[in-house]
């Protein structure tokens, strides 16, 4: 083989190597570009905190062990029309606002009443449910029929709720003798049934749902104690997220989804904050 042939073979080999390198680089850049494109297409995921013993608004499905309820379906519907996704996390009710402030969660969807004290800590959406507080007693209790009958009595409440706030206010007024605080609805209702407490002050729709599910050992007495409205909460200053939630809420109220959820969870028409 002459020198010229050797040089030709070497040149050809170099060209082949260079071509292979360019192909690898091009594929790599194409793959990176596709990955970046896929990442760009991924929707934002917001973490939603809730206390899942508050049926019909949030509770665990006994078959799937997943958290469901009116609030959960509503926030998912809002997410769908607004182009984001949600990840539901269960936690204690009194831990929700600290978790929001600390950035552990992005949204509270947990039957949270909009009030002045909480509004100093978080930002609320427009109200999505009209609610109120109910006074409940054991079904055989004929002594307590109104707030006035709570003189010297013991009242059970859930920690961090407006029911707890109302009971403590009645205690400060010298009406209620003692307030017992529990973490979840099922526990405080059990204490009422056992006679540990004389009465329970809790959200009206939740107490009614508890009775509807077969707990006929409890009854609601008197008129609703206060008029309340629920809102979704975000951390102070999260204006963009708040606007997404409000816009999405308005959309699902207008497109019929909200009305369907009211019917699905047997909530009365007057629960709609029109």
C-alpha positions as CSV (number, residue, x, y, z in Angstrom):
1,X,0.0,0.0,0.0
2,X,1.5,3.4,-1.0
3,X,1.7,6.5,1.2
4,X,-1.1,8.3,-0.6
5,X,-3.5,5.4,0.1
6,X,-2.6,5.4,3.7
7,X,-3.2,9.1,4.0
8,X,-6.6,8.7,2.3
9,X,-7.6,6.0,4.7
10,X,-6.6,8.1,7.7
11,X,-8.6,11.1,6.4
12,X,-11.6,8.9,5.8
13,X,-11.3,7.5,9.4
14,X,-11.1,11.0,10.8
15,X,-14.1,12.1,8.9
16,X,-16.1,9.1,10.1
17,X,-15.1,9.9,13.8
18,X,-16.0,13.5,13.4
19,X,-19.4,12.6,11.9
20,X,-20.1,10.2,14.7
21,X,-19.2,12.9,17.3
22,X,-21.5,15.4,15.6
23,X,-24.3,12.9,15.6
24,X,-23.9,12.2,19.3
25,X,-23.8,15.9,20.2
26,X,-26.8,16.6,18.0
27,X,-28.8,13.8,19.6
28,X,-27.8,15.0,23.0
29,X,-28.9,18.5,22.3
30,X,-32.1,17.2,20.8
31,X,-32.8,15.1,23.9
32,X,-32.0,18.0,26.2
33,X,-34.3,20.2,24.2
34,X,-37.1,17.7,24.4
35,X,-36.5,17.3,28.2
36,X,-36.6,21.0,28.6
37,X,-39.8,21.1,26.5
38,X,-41.4,18.4,28.6
39,X,-40.5,20.2,31.8
40,X,-41.9,23.4,30.5
41,X,-45.2,21.6,29.8
42,X,-45.5,20.2,33.3
43,X,-48.3,22.0,35.2
44,X,-47.6,23.7,38.5
45,X,-48.5,21.5,41.5
46,X,-49.8,23.2,44.7
47,X,-49.9,21.4,48.0
48,X,-53.3,21.6,49.7
49,X,-53.6,21.1,53.4
50,X,-56.8,19.9,55.0
51,X,-58.0,18.3,58.3
52,X,-59.8,15.1,57.0
53,X,-62.4,14.5,59.7
54,X,-64.8,17.3,58.7
55,X,-67.4,15.5,56.6
56,X,-69.0,16.4,54.2
57,X,-66.2,18.9,53.4
58,X,-63.2,16.7,53.9
59,X,-62.9,13.1,55.1
60,X,-61.2,9.8,54.3
61,X,-63.0,7.4,51.9
62,X,-63.2,4.1,53.8
63,X,-62.7,2.1,50.6
64,X,-59.8,4.0,49.0
65,X,-58.4,5.6,52.2
66,X,-58.0,8.8,50.1
67,X,-59.2,12.2,51.3
68,X,-62.3,13.4,49.6
69,X,-65.3,15.7,50.2
70,X,-66.9,18.9,49.0
71,X,-63.8,21.1,49.5
72,X,-61.5,18.6,47.9
73,X,-63.7,18.1,44.8
74,X,-64.1,21.9,44.6
75,X,-60.4,22.7,44.8
76,X,-59.7,20.0,42.2
77,X,-62.3,21.5,39.9
78,X,-60.8,24.9,40.3
79,X,-57.4,23.4,39.5
80,X,-58.7,21.8,36.3
81,X,-60.1,25.0,34.9
82,X,-57.1,27.1,36.0
83,X,-54.4,24.8,34.6
84,X,-52.6,23.6,37.7
85,X,-52.6,20.5,39.8
86,X,-53.1,19.9,43.5
87,X,-51.6,17.5,46.0
88,X,-53.8,16.8,49.1
89,X,-52.1,16.6,52.5
90,X,-53.9,15.8,55.8
91,X,-52.9,17.4,59.0
92,X,-54.4,18.8,62.3
93,X,-56.6,21.8,61.9
94,X,-54.5,23.9,64.2
95,X,-51.4,23.1,62.1
96,X,-52.9,24.5,58.8
97,X,-52.1,28.2,59.2
98,X,-48.6,27.6,60.5
99,X,-47.9,25.2,57.6
100,X,-49.2,27.8,55.2
101,X,-47.0,30.5,56.7
102,X,-44.0,28.2,56.7
103,X,-44.4,27.2,53.1
104,X,-45.1,23.5,53.8
105,X,-48.4,23.9,52.0
106,X,-49.7,26.4,49.5
107,X,-53.4,26.3,50.0
108,X,-55.8,25.6,52.9
109,X,-59.0,23.8,51.9
110,X,-60.5,22.8,55.1
111,X,-63.8,24.4,55.9
112,X,-62.0,27.4,57.3
113,X,-64.2,30.3,58.3
114,X,-63.3,33.7,57.1
115,X,-62.9,35.9,60.2
116,X,-61.0,39.0,61.2
117,X,-58.4,37.2,63.3
118,X,-57.4,34.7,60.6
119,X,-57.5,37.4,57.9
120,X,-54.5,39.0,59.7
121,X,-52.5,35.8,59.3
122,X,-53.6,34.6,55.8
123,X,-55.3,35.8,52.7
124,X,-58.8,34.3,51.9
125,X,-60.5,33.8,48.6
126,X,-64.0,34.9,48.0
127,X,-66.4,32.8,50.2
128,X,-67.4,29.5,48.7
129,X,-69.9,28.2,51.4
130,X,-72.4,29.8,53.8
131,X,-72.2,28.0,57.1
132,X,-73.0,28.6,60.8
133,X,-72.5,27.1,64.2
134,X,-74.8,24.6,65.7
135,X,-75.5,23.5,69.3
136,X,-75.7,19.7,69.7
137,X,-76.6,17.5,72.7
138,X,-77.3,13.9,73.4
139,X,-80.6,12.8,71.9
140,X,-82.1,12.1,75.4
141,X,-81.1,15.6,76.7
142,X,-84.2,17.7,77.3
143,X,-82.5,20.2,79.5
144,X,-80.5,22.1,76.9
145,X,-82.4,23.8,74.1
146,X,-80.5,27.0,73.5
147,X,-77.3,28.9,74.4
148,X,-79.0,30.2,77.6
149,X,-79.4,26.7,78.8
150,X,-75.6,26.2,78.8
151,X,-75.3,28.0,82.2
152,X,-72.8,26.0,84.3
153,X,-72.4,23.3,81.6
154,X,-69.4,21.7,79.9
155,X,-69.0,22.2,76.2
156,X,-66.8,20.2,73.8
157,X,-65.1,21.8,70.7
158,X,-62.5,21.1,68.0
159,X,-59.2,22.8,68.5
160,X,-58.6,26.0,66.5
161,X,-62.2,26.3,65.2
162,X,-64.8,29.1,65.4
163,X,-66.8,26.7,67.5
164,X,-64.0,26.8,70.1
165,X,-63.8,30.5,69.8
166,X,-67.6,30.8,70.5
167,X,-67.5,28.4,73.4
168,X,-64.6,30.3,75.1
169,X,-66.5,33.6,74.5
170,X,-69.5,32.0,76.3
171,X,-67.2,30.9,79.1
172,X,-65.8,34.5,79.4
173,X,-69.4,35.7,79.7
174,X,-69.9,33.4,82.6
175,X,-72.4,31.1,80.8
176,X,-70.3,28.0,80.0
177,X,-68.5,26.6,83.0
178,X,-65.8,24.5,81.1
179,X,-64.6,24.0,77.6
180,X,-63.1,20.7,76.5
181,X,-60.9,20.8,73.4
182,X,-60.3,17.9,71.1
183,X,-58.4,17.3,67.8
184,X,-61.1,15.8,65.7
185,X,-64.9,15.8,65.3
186,X,-65.4,12.1,65.9
187,X,-63.6,12.3,69.2
188,X,-65.5,15.3,70.5
189,X,-68.8,13.7,69.5
190,X,-67.8,10.5,71.2
191,X,-67.2,12.5,74.4
192,X,-70.6,14.1,74.1
193,X,-72.2,10.6,73.8
194,X,-70.3,9.4,76.8
195,X,-71.5,12.3,78.9
196,X,-68.1,13.8,79.4
197,X,-69.5,17.0,77.8
198,X,-73.0,18.4,78.0
199,X,-73.0,19.9,74.6
200,X,-71.0,20.5,71.4
201,X,-70.6,23.7,69.5
202,X,-69.5,22.9,65.9
203,X,-70.2,23.9,62.3
204,X,-73.8,23.2,61.4
205,X,-73.3,21.3,58.1
206,X,-70.7,19.0,59.7
207,X,-72.8,18.2,62.7
208,X,-75.8,17.5,60.5
209,X,-73.7,15.2,58.3
210,X,-72.4,13.4,61.4
211,X,-76.0,12.7,62.4
212,X,-77.0,11.7,58.8
213,X,-74.3,9.0,58.8
214,X,-76.2,7.1,61.5
215,X,-75.2,8.9,64.7
216,X,-78.7,9.3,65.9
217,X,-77.6,9.5,69.5
218,X,-77.0,13.2,68.9
219,X,-79.4,16.0,68.0
220,X,-79.2,19.7,67.0
221,X,-81.1,22.1,69.2
222,X,-82.0,25.8,68.9
223,X,-81.1,28.2,66.0
224,X,-77.7,28.5,64.4
225,X,-75.4,30.5,66.7
226,X,-73.6,32.5,64.1
227,X,-73.6,33.1,60.4
228,X,-70.2,32.1,58.8
229,X,-68.6,31.7,55.4
230,X,-65.8,29.4,54.3
231,X,-62.9,30.5,52.1
232,X,-59.7,28.9,50.7
233,X,-56.6,30.4,52.3
234,X,-53.1,31.2,51.0
235,X,-50.1,32.8,52.6
236,X,-50.0,36.6,52.8
237,X,-48.7,38.2,49.6
238,X,-49.5,35.2,47.3
239,X,-51.5,37.5,45.0
240,X,-51.0,35.5,41.8
241,X,-52.2,32.3,43.5
242,X,-55.1,34.1,45.1
243,X,-56.2,35.5,41.8
244,X,-56.0,32.0,40.2
245,X,-58.3,30.5,42.9
246,X,-60.8,33.3,42.7
247,X,-61.0,33.2,38.9
248,X,-61.3,29.4,39.0
249,X,-64.0,29.5,41.7
250,X,-66.0,32.0,39.7
251,X,-65.7,29.7,36.6
252,X,-66.9,26.5,38.4
253,X,-69.8,28.5,39.9
254,X,-70.8,29.6,36.5
255,X,-70.3,26.4,34.5
256,X,-72.6,24.3,36.8
257,X,-69.9,22.3,38.6
258,X,-70.5,24.0,41.9
259,X,-74.2,23.2,41.8
260,X,-73.4,19.6,41.0
261,X,-71.1,19.4,44.1
262,X,-73.8,20.9,46.4
263,X,-76.2,18.1,45.2
264,X,-73.5,15.4,45.4
265,X,-72.8,16.2,49.1
266,X,-76.4,17.0,50.1
267,X,-75.6,20.6,50.9
268,X,-78.6,23.0,50.9
269,X,-79.1,25.6,48.2
270,X,-78.6,28.4,50.8
271,X,-75.0,27.1,51.2
272,X,-74.3,28.9,47.9
273,X,-72.8,32.3,48.7
274,X,-74.4,34.1,45.8
